């Protein structure tokens, strides 16, 4: 299944340097999530596991490429076309293309179902949709897509089977900076850290100072 959206870029979509990355990720995530709920014919707040616990789409990998975000300008029309697919009953993939007069971009997103662990906002656990997925609207991959293969390969280098960080995957700390989460901007509507906030958080965490090594300045 596919979903299309069209925008006339204006202040909510732009920053001084061009397209707002925070807005872009929110829209890409929303395109992905809407396709899932449309395919399952279920409102997002009614997706639950076998215990009746609310399920969320946790984005574990996001890639985008194409024109620089600085290429896009005010009042330019930007069109998105997104296609959803899945592997098994947990992994969903969306491939989105965007085009405007100033350039084009493409994005790939991978999400898995998750639920709160013991009603804790700081921990999530893997989730399974109650009743499984019976919809034929979504293309089902017979083989695990490359986007997920690379994600799992990288994850296996960092974590053991119990989900603990491997000792050899903990290099010497070169630089550390505290970041205070902004509850009004970094947290989404269900009380979880919003993946779309990462581009905004990272520059703050990597601000140059006298203690930071040159490799992260």
DOTI-574611 format. One record per atom (N, C-alpha, C): residue in three letters; z, y, x. Coordinates in steps of 0.2 Angstrom, whole numbers, padded with zeros to 4 digits, always signed. Layout:
ALAZYX ...
***
This chain:
UNK+0000-0006+0004 UNK+0000+0000+0000 UNK+0000+0006+0004 UNK-0003+0012+0002 UNK-0003+0018+0005 UNK+0000+0024+0001 UNK+0002+0029+0005 UNK+0004+0035+0001 UNK+0001+0041+0005 UNK-0001+0046+0001 UNK-0004+0052+0004 UNK+0000+0058+0002 UNK+0001+0063+0007 UNK+0004+0069+0005 UNK+0000+0075+0009 UNK+0001+0081+0006 UNK-0003+0087+0009 UNK+0002+0093+0009 UNK+0002+0096+0014 UNK+0006+0102+0015 UNK+0003+0108+0017 UNK+0005+0114+0015 UNK+0002+0120+0018 UNK+0008+0123+0022 UNK+0007+0122+0028 UNK+0013+0124+0033 UNK+0015+0131+0032 UNK+0022+0131+0032 UNK+0025+0138+0031 UNK+0032+0138+0034 UNK+0036+0142+0033 UNK+0042+0143+0037 UNK+0047+0137+0037 UNK+0047+0133+0031 UNK+0051+0127+0031 UNK+0049+0121+0036 UNK+0042+0122+0038 UNK+0039+0117+0042 UNK+0038+0119+0049 UNK+0039+0125+0051 UNK+0038+0128+0057 UNK+0044+0130+0061 UNK+0043+0131+0067 UNK+0048+0134+0072 UNK+0044+0139+0076 UNK+0047+0143+0080 UNK+0044+0148+0084 UNK+0039+0144+0089 UNK+0040+0138+0091 UNK+0036+0134+0095 UNK+0031+0130+0091 UNK+0030+0131+0085 UNK+0025+0127+0081 UNK+0028+0122+0076 UNK+0026+0116+0075 UNK+0028+0112+0070 UNK+0035+0110+0072 UNK+0040+0110+0067 UNK+0047+0108+0067 UNK+0047+0101+0068 UNK+0050+0098+0073 UNK+0050+0091+0074 UNK+0055+0088+0070 UNK+0061+0091+0068 UNK+0066+0089+0064 UNK+0063+0088+0057 UNK+0059+0093+0054 UNK+0055+0092+0048 UNK+0050+0086+0048 UNK+0046+0086+0054 UNK+0041+0081+0054 UNK+0044+0074+0054 UNK+0050+0072+0057 UNK+0053+0066+0057 UNK+0056+0065+0050 UNK+0059+0070+0047 UNK+0061+0069+0040 UNK+0056+0067+0035 UNK+0050+0070+0036 UNK+0044+0068+0031 UNK+0042+0061+0033 UNK+0041+0059+0039 UNK+0039+0053+0041 UNK+0043+0047+0038 UNK+0050+0049+0039 UNK+0055+0044+0037 UNK+0055+0044+0029 UNK+0054+0049+0026 UNK+0053+0049+0018 UNK+0047+0046+0016 UNK+0041+0047+0019 UNK+0035+0043+0017 UNK+0037+0035+0018 UNK+0040+0033+0023 UNK+0042+0026+0024 UNK+0046+0024+0019 UNK+0051+0027+0018 UNK+0057+0025+0013 UNK+0054+0025+0006 UNK+0050+0030+0004 UNK+0047+0030-0003 UNK+0042+0024-0004 UNK+0039+0022+0001 UNK+0034+0017+0000 UNK+0038+0010-0001 UNK+0044+0010+0002 UNK+0048+0004+0001 UNK+0051+0003-0006 UNK+0054+0009-0008 UNK+0056+0009-0015 UNK+0051+0008-0020 UNK+0045+0011-0019 UNK+0040+0010-0024 UNK+0037+0003-0024 UNK+0037+0000-0018 UNK+0035-0007-0018 UNK+0040-0012-0021 UNK+0046-0010-0021 UNK+0051-0014-0024 UNK+0053-0012-0031 UNK+0050-0007-0033 UNK+0051-0004-0040 UNK+0058-0003-0041 UNK+0062+0000-0036 UNK+0069+0001-0037 UNK+0071+0007-0033 UNK+0075+0012-0037 UNK+0077+0018-0034 UNK+0081+0016-0028 UNK+0081+0021-0023 UNK+0084+0020-0016 UNK+0092+0018-0017 UNK+0095+0022-0022 UNK+0103+0021-0022 UNK+0104+0014-0026 UNK+0099+0010-0028 UNK+0101+0004-0031 UNK+0099-0002-0027 UNK+0097-0001-0021 UNK+0095-0007-0017 UNK+0101-0009-0014 UNK+0103-0016-0015 UNK+0109-0019-0013 UNK+0108-0026-0010 UNK+0113-0028-0007 UNK+0113-0035-0004 UNK+0116-0040-0009 UNK+0117-0046-0007 UNK+0120-0051-0012 UNK+0127-0049-0014 UNK+0131-0045-0010 UNK+0138-0043-0012 UNK+0138-0037-0016 UNK+0132-0034-0017 UNK+0132-0028-0021 UNK+0133-0022-0017 UNK+0133-0023-0010 UNK+0134-0017-0006 UNK+0127-0013-0005 UNK+0127-0007-0005 UNK+0121-0002-0004 UNK+0118-0004+0003 UNK+0111-0004+0002 UNK+0107-0005+0008 UNK+0104+0002+0010 UNK+0103+0002+0017 UNK+0099+0008+0019 UNK+0094+0006+0024 UNK+0089+0010+0025 UNK+0083+0009+0030 UNK+0086+0012+0036 UNK+0087+0008+0041 UNK+0089+0011+0048 UNK+0083+0011+0052 UNK+0081+0017+0055 UNK+0076+0017+0059 UNK+0078+0015+0066 UNK+0075+0010+0069 UNK+0076+0008+0075 UNK+0071+0009+0081 UNK+0065+0011+0078 UNK+0060+0013+0083 UNK+0055+0018+0080 UNK+0054+0024+0083 UNK+0049+0029+0080 UNK+0045+0031+0086 UNK+0038+0031+0085 UNK+0033+0033+0090 UNK+0028+0038+0087 UNK+0027+0043+0090 UNK+0021+0047+0088 UNK+0017+0050+0094 UNK+0011+0051+0093 UNK+0007+0054+0098 UNK+0001+0058+0095 UNK-0003+0062+0099 UNK-0008+0066+0096 UNK-0007+0073+0099 UNK-0009+0078+0095 UNK-0009+0085+0097 UNK-0002+0087+0098 UNK-0001+0092+0102 UNK+0005+0095+0103 UNK+0007+0099+0096 UNK+0014+0098+0095 UNK+0017+0101+0089 UNK+0015+0109+0089 UNK+0014+0112+0095 UNK+0013+0119+0096 UNK+0006+0121+0093 UNK+0002+0116+0092 UNK-0005+0117+0090 UNK-0005+0119+0083 UNK-0001+0117+0079 UNK-0001+0119+0071 UNK+0002+0126+0070 UNK-0001+0129+0065 UNK+0000+0136+0063 UNK+0002+0137+0056 UNK+0004+0143+0055 UNK+0006+0145+0048 UNK+0000+0145+0043 UNK+0001+0142+0037 UNK-0004+0141+0032 UNK-0009+0136+0033 UNK-0009+0133+0039 UNK-0013+0127+0040 UNK-0012+0121+0035 UNK-0017+0118+0033 UNK-0016+0112+0028 UNK-0015+0106+0033 UNK-0010+0102+0032 UNK-0008+0096+0036 UNK-0008+0090+0030 UNK-0012+0085+0031 UNK-0013+0080+0027 UNK-0010+0073+0030 UNK-0006+0070+0027 UNK-0003+0063+0029 UNK-0006+0058+0025 UNK-0007+0052+0028 UNK-0009+0046+0025 UNK-0005+0040+0028 UNK-0001+0037+0024 UNK+0004+0032+0027 UNK+0003+0025+0024 UNK+0003+0020+0028 UNK+0002+0013+0025 UNK+0008+0009+0027 UNK+0011+0005+0023 UNK+0017+0001+0024 UNK+0016-0006+0025 UNK+0019-0010+0029 UNK+0019-0017+0030 UNK+0026-0020+0031 UNK+0026-0026+0031 UNK+0033-0029+0033 UNK+0032-0035+0037 UNK+0038-0037+0040 UNK+0038-0044+0043 UNK+0045-0047+0040 UNK+0044-0053+0037 UNK+0050-0056+0034 UNK+0053-0051+0028 UNK+0059-0052+0027 UNK+0062-0048+0022 UNK+0067-0042+0024 UNK+0067-0041+0031 UNK+0071-0036+0034 UNK+0067-0030+0037 UNK+0062-0032+0040 UNK+0058-0027+0044 UNK+0052-0023+0040 UNK+0052-0017+0040 UNK+0047-0013+0037 UNK+0043-0009+0042 UNK+0037-0008+0042 UNK+0033-0004+0047 UNK+0029+0001+0043 UNK+0028+0007+0045 UNK+0024+0012+0042 UNK+0019+0015+0048 UNK+0013+0015+0046 UNK+0008+0018+0051 UNK+0005+0025+0047 UNK+0007+0030+0050 UNK+0005+0037+0047 UNK+0000+0041+0051 UNK-0005+0044+0048 UNK-0009+0048+0052 UNK-0009+0055+0049 UNK-0009+0060+0053 UNK-0009+0067+0050 UNK-0015+0071+0053 UNK-0018+0075+0049 UNK-0023+0079+0052 UNK-0023+0086+0049 UNK-0025+0091+0053 UNK-0026+0098+0051 UNK-0031+0101+0055 UNK-0032+0107+0054 UNK-0038+0111+0057 UNK-0036+0111+0065 UNK-0030+0111+0067 UNK-0028+0112+0074 UNK-0027+0106+0078 UNK-0027+0100+0074 UNK-0026+0094+0078 UNK-0024+0088+0073 UNK-0023+0082+0077 UNK-0021+0076+0073 UNK-0015+0073+0076 UNK-0011+0069+0073 UNK-0006+0065+0075 UNK-0005+0059+0072 UNK-0002+0054+0075 UNK-0001+0047+0072 UNK+0006+0045+0074 UNK+0009+0041+0069 UNK+0016+0039+0070 UNK+0017+0032+0068 UNK+0021+0028+0071 UNK+0023+0022+0069 UNK+0031+0021+0069 UNK+0033+0019+0063 UNK+0040+0018+0062 UNK+0042+0011+0060 UNK+0048+0009+0063 UNK+0051+0003+0061 UNK+0058+0003+0059 UNK+0059+0000+0053 UNK+0066+0001+0050 UNK+0068-0006+0048 UNK+0075-0007+0048 UNK+0078-0013+0046 UNK+0083-0012+0041 UNK+0084-0016+0036 UNK+0089-0015+0031 UNK+0096-0016+0034 UNK+0101-0011+0032 UNK+0107-0012+0035 UNK+0112-0009+0029 UNK+0119-0011+0030 UNK+0124-0009+0026 UNK+0130-0007+0030 UNK+0134-0003+0027 UNK+0140-0001+0030 UNK+0145-0007+0032 UNK+0148-0007+0038 UNK+0152-0012+0040 UNK+0159-0010+0038 UNK+0162-0014+0033 UNK+0169-0013+0031 UNK+0170-0006+0028 UNK+0164-0003+0025 UNK+0164+0004+0022 UNK+0166+0009+0027 UNK+0164+0008+0034 UNK+0165+0012+0039 UNK+0159+0016+0041 UNK+0159+0023+0041 UNK+0153+0027+0042 UNK+0151+0026+0049 UNK+0155+0024+0054 UNK+0153+0023+0061 UNK+0149+0017+0063 UNK+0149+0012+0058 UNK+0147+0005+0060 UNK+0142+0003+0054 UNK+0137+0000+0056 UNK+0132-0003+0051 UNK+0131-0010+0053 UNK+0130-0014+0048 UNK+0128-0021+0049 UNK+0122-0023+0046 UNK+0119-0029+0049 UNK+0112-0031+0046 UNK+0113-0032+0038 UNK+0108-0031+0035 UNK+0108-0032+0027 UNK+0102-0036+0025 UNK+0103-0039+0020 UNK+0098-0043+0016 UNK+0097-0041+0009 UNK+0091-0040+0007 UNK+0090-0037+0000 UNK+0092-0043-0005 UNK+0095-0041-0010 UNK+0097-0046-0015 UNK+0091-0048-0019 UNK+0090-0055-0019 UNK+0084-0058-0022 UNK+0078-0058-0018 UNK+0078-0056-0012 UNK+0073-0056-0007 UNK+0067-0051-0009 UNK+0061-0052-0006 UNK+0056-0047-0008 UNK+0050-0051-0011 UNK+0049-0050-0017 UNK+0044-0053-0021 UNK+0038-0049-0022 UNK+0038-0043-0020 UNK+0032-0038-0021 UNK+0026-0040-0017 UNK+0020-0040-0020 UNK+0014-0042-0016 UNK+0010-0035-0014 UNK+0014-0030-0016 UNK+0011-0023-0014 UNK+0010-0022-0007 UNK+0015-0025-0003 UNK+0016-0024+0004 UNK+0013-0029+0008 UNK+0008-0027+0013 UNK+0005-0032+0018 UNK+0011-0036+0022 UNK+0011-0042+0022 UNK+0016-0046+0026 UNK+0013-0049+0032 UNK+0015-0047+0038 UNK+0013-0049+0044 UNK+0015-0057+0045 UNK+0010-0060+0048 UNK+0012-0067+0050 UNK+0015-0068+0057 UNK+0013-0063+0061 UNK+0016-0063+0068 UNK+0020-0056+0068 UNK+0025-0056+0072 UNK+0029-0051+0073 UNK+0025-0045+0077 UNK+0024-0039+0074 UNK+0020-0034+0077 UNK+0023-0032+0084 UNK+0018-0029+0088 UNK+0020-0027+0094 UNK+0026-0022+0094 UNK+0026-0017+0090 UNK+0031-0012+0089 UNK+0038-0015+0089 UNK+0039-0021+0086 UNK+0045-0024+0085 UNK+0046-0028+0091 UNK+0041-0031+0094 UNK+0042-0036+0100 UNK+0045-0032+0106 UNK+0042-0026+0107 UNK+0044-0021+0112 UNK+0051-0019+0111 UNK+0053-0017+0105 UNK+0059-0015+0103 UNK+0065-0021+0105 UNK+0063-0027+0103 UNK+0068-0032+0104 UNK+0068-0034+0111 UNK+0063-0034+0115 UNK+0063-0035+0122 UNK+0067-0030+0125 UNK+0067-0024+0124 UNK+0071-0019+0127 UNK+0078-0020+0125 UNK+0079-0021+0119 UNK+0086-0022+0116 UNK+0090-0028+0120 UNK+0086-0033+0121 UNK+0089-0039+0125 UNK+0091-0038+0132 UNK+0088-0033+0135 UNK+0090-0031+0142 UNK+0096-0027+0142 UNK+0098-0024+0136 UNK+0104-0020+0136 UNK+0110-0024+0133 UNK+0109-0028+0128 UNK+0114-0031+0124 UNK+0114-0039+0124 UNK+0120-0042+0124 UNK+0120-0049+0124 UNK+0120-0052+0116 UNK+0121-0058+0115 UNK+0120-0061+0108 UNK+0125-0058+0104 UNK+0131-0056+0106 UNK+0136-0054+0102 UNK+0136-0046+0101 UNK+0130-0043+0104 UNK+0129-0036+0103 UNK+0133-0032+0107 UNK+0136-0035+0113 UNK+0140-0031+0117 UNK+0135-0029+0123 UNK+0136-0023+0126 UNK+0132-0021+0132 UNK+0133-0025+0138 UNK+0128-0027+0141 UNK+0128-0032+0147 UNK+0131-0028+0153 UNK+0135-0031+0157 UNK+0138-0027+0162 UNK+0133-0024+0167 UNK+0127-0028+0168 UNK+0122-0026+0172 UNK+0118-0020+0169 UNK+0119-0019+0163 UNK+0115-0014+0159 UNK+0119-0007+0159 UNK+0124-0007+0163 UNK+0129-0001+0163 UNK+0128+0002+0170 UNK+0123+0006+0171 UNK+0122+0010+0178 UNK+0128+0015+0179 UNK+0128+0017+0185 UNK+0133+0023+0186 UNK+0131+0029+0182 UNK+0136+0032+0180 UNK+0135+0038+0176 UNK+0133+0044+0180 UNK+0127+0047+0179 UNK+0125+0052+0183 UNK+0127+0059+0180 UNK+0127+0059+0173 UNK+0128+0066+0170 UNK+0131+0064+0163 UNK+0136+0068+0161 UNK+0139+0067+0154 UNK+0140+0074+0151 UNK+0139+0074+0145 UNK+0140+0081+0141 UNK+0142+0079+0134 UNK+0147+0082+0132 UNK+0150+0080+0125 UNK+0145+0084+0120 UNK+0144+0081+0114 UNK+0140+0084+0109 UNK+0145+0083+0102 UNK+0146+0089+0099 UNK+0149+0089+0093 UNK+0145+0089+0087 UNK+0145+0083+0083 UNK+0141+0082+0077 UNK+0142+0088+0072 UNK+0136+0091+0070 UNK+0137+0096+0065 UNK+0136+0092+0058 UNK+0142+0092+0055 UNK+0142+0088+0048 UNK+0137+0091+0043 UNK+0135+0097+0044 UNK+0131+0100+0039 UNK+0124+0100+0040 UNK+0122+0097+0046 UNK+0115+0097+0048 UNK+0113+0090+0051 UNK+0117+0087+0055 UNK+0116+0081+0058 UNK+0117+0075+0054 UNK+0121+0075+0048 UNK+0122+0070+0044 UNK+0118+0070+0038 UNK+0116+0064+0036 UNK+0111+0064+0030 UNK+0115+0064+0023 UNK+0112+0063+0018 UNK+0115+0063+0011 UNK+0119+0058+0010 UNK+0119+0052+0013 UNK+0124+0046+0012 UNK+0129+0046+0017 UNK+0130+0051+0021 UNK+0135+0052+0026 UNK+0134+0048+0033 UNK+0128+0047+0035 UNK+0126+0043+0041 UNK+0123+0048+0045 UNK+0123+0047+0052 UNK+0119+0051+0057 UNK+0112+0050+0056 UNK+0109+0056+0055 UNK+0101+0056+0053 UNK+0097+0055+0059 UNK+0093+0050+0059 UNK+0089+0049+0065 UNK+0084+0055+0066 UNK+0082+0059+0061 UNK+0078+0065+0062 UNK+0082+0071+0066 UNK+0088+0070+0067 UNK+0092+0075+0070 UNK+0092+0074+0078 UNK+0089+0069+0080 UNK+0089+0067+0087 UNK+0086+0072+0092 UNK+0079+0074+0090 UNK+0076+0079+0094 UNK+0080+0086+0095 UNK+0084+0087+0090 UNK+0088+0093+0090 UNK+0094+0092+0094 UNK+0097+0086+0094 UNK+0103+0085+0098 UNK+0102+0084+0105 UNK+0096+0081+0107 UNK+0095+0080+0114 UNK+0094+0086+0119 UNK+0091+0091+0117 UNK+0091+0097+0121 UNK+0098+0100+0123 UNK+0102+0099+0117 UNK+0109+0102+0118 UNK+0113+0098+0123 UNK+0112+0091+0123 UNK+0115+0087+0127 UNK+0113+0087+0135 UNK+0107+0089+0135 UNK+0104+0090+0142 UNK+0103+0097+0145 UNK+0107+0101+0142 UNK+0107+0108+0145 UNK+0109+0108+0152 UNK+0105+0112+0156 UNK+0106+0112+0163 UNK+0113+0115+0165 UNK+0117+0112+0169 UNK+0122+0116+0172 UNK+0124+0113+0179 UNK+0128+0116+0182 UNK+0129+0115+0189 UNK+0131+0107+0191 UNK+0134+0104+0186 UNK+0136+0097+0187 UNK+0130+0092+0185 UNK+0125+0094+0182 UNK+0119+0090+0180 UNK+0115+0088+0186 UNK+0113+0082+0187 UNK+0108+0080+0193 UNK+0101+0083+0191 UNK+0097+0084+0196 UNK+0091+0087+0195 UNK+0086+0083+0191 UNK+0087+0076+0190 UNK+0083+0072+0186 UNK+0084+0073+0179 UNK+0089+0076+0177 UNK+0090+0078+0170 UNK+0089+0085+0168 UNK+0088+0089+0173 UNK+0088+0096+0172 UNK+0081+0098+0168 
***
